[in-house]
Amino acid sequence: MPVRVINIMTTLTPDEDLRGATHTLRDGGLVVLPTETVYGVAGRLDLPGTRDRLRALRAANNDMAWTLHLADPDAAWQHVPRTKSAERLVKKLWPGPVGIIFDVPAEMQEANARRLNVQPGDLYERGTIALRCPDHPVFAEVVGPVDAPIALTRLGDVGSSLPGNFAASGVDVDLAIDAGPTRFNKPSTLVKADAEGYSIVRAGVFDERIIQRQLRTTILFVCSGNTCRSPMAEALARKIVAESIGVEPERLEEHGIDVRSAGVYAMPGTRATPQAVEAVRDLSADLSAHRSQALTPELLHAADAIYAMGRSHADAVAMLSRVATSRLRLLDAAGDIEDPIGSDVQTYRTLAEKMVGLIRQRLDEDGILKGIGKGIGQTPAKPAEKPVEGGRP
């Protein structure tokens, strides 16, 4: 029988079709779903018949191990111990193109296996479990309402898009959701969590340099064009943070701290306005090297704290990332900070002086300065003991 394929970009009933995919999964069917890296076959691991069908696909793929796929990062704590290092990895890397392998004590393995009606070997391999939380809205919407362990296995040679002839491919699945090409044409990165931090097991979308950057303590300011308000806040915050730990602002990254800014409508590469440069220079902050950048999901996911200049910017953050809102606040609790573009330098100076107080207040309220230097973002990645190949999606 031909596989039913729904193109979510062209269907007239997208909400209804995604709910149908959820019901198919919940009832034990196999559904092809996109992640931000590849397409894969999702199914319930707690149903023997579904598990057998997944095993058959996995054997055909030479897939080496199950990877549970989560719609919500917090679902990880159903399967693994909630340690400080594990919490930071989950908070900073998910949702995103990174799978994390956790060590799980034998007692917890047995308890989880009983709770989910599976054999321990179906979830855990040599005392570890691999979990992934993809950054794809279709995946999250379909899998989120399914209260069951969902495994996802790669689908043969299918990579970043479904082939046009997939409906006639004869693959043993019940439904396929086509959401167009995935964001990345690479496999996910695989890291191993441990008490001291992490080690990279398989390189993928994120290399070691990107992983280390993601795990820094990151403060992000957001405005419209990233030429006035947010870069001023960035420069002033860098000075404030540097003074608090006794280093020069240009050395913050060496200490695992990243202060950044971005614009909802930014044209990349634009300099800060001359008035903004002069206003922060009067307060001993440097904005001369600033170049604007557009707001992206990756920037939001890396941020420990996100401060928006106005409500419209906060709304844009929420639209870009479903999890970033938990770390999002207006910089000024009283309301929007007006855009000074086109004003004289004295207006910019007044704004800069106001921002110093607002930034200090927010960093203090949110415990950012207190937590700096204590995260695993400064822990160098250790080489993996044994490279892992195979089909973890």
Salt bridges, closest charged atoms under 4 A:
GLU36 OE1 - ARG132 NH2 3.03
ASP46 OD2 - ARG44 NH2 2.78
ASP52 OD1 - ARG55 NH1 3.42
GLU87 OE2 - ARG82 NE 2.56
ASP103 OD2 - LYS192 NZ 2.72
ASP122 OD2 - ARG51 NE 3.36
ASP122 OD1 - ARG55 NH2 2.62
GLU125 OE2 - ARG126 NH1 3.69
GLU125 OE1 - ARG392 NH2 3.36
ASP135 OD2 - ARG183 NH2 3.23
ASP135 OD2 - HIS301 ND1 3.71
ASP172 OD1 - ARG53 NH2 2.91
ASP174 OD2 - ARG53 NH1 3.00
ASP194 OD2 - LYS382 NZ 2.98
ASP207 OD2 - ARG209 NH2 3.99
GLU243 OE2 - LYS239 NZ 2.63
GLU243 OE1 - ARG360 NH2 3.98
GLU253 OE1 - ARG216 NH2 3.75
GLU254 OE1 - ARG251 NE 3.09
ASP258 OD2 - ARG216 NH1 3.82
ASP258 OD2 - ARG260 NE 3.78
GLU278 OE2 - ARG349 NH2 2.84
ASP282 OD2 - ARG349 NE 2.48
GLU298 OE2 - ARG183 NH1 2.75
ASP304 OD1 - ARG88 NH1 3.46
ASP304 OD1 - LYS91 NZ 3.44
ASP304 OD2 - LYS92 NZ 2.47
ASP332 OD2 - LYS354 NZ 3.29
ASP336 OD1 - ARG311 NH1 3.25
ASP339 OD2 - ARG229 NH2 3.49
GLU365 OE1 - ARG329 NH1 3.40
GLU365 OE1 - ARG362 NH1 2.90
ASP366 OD1 - ARG329 NH1 2.44
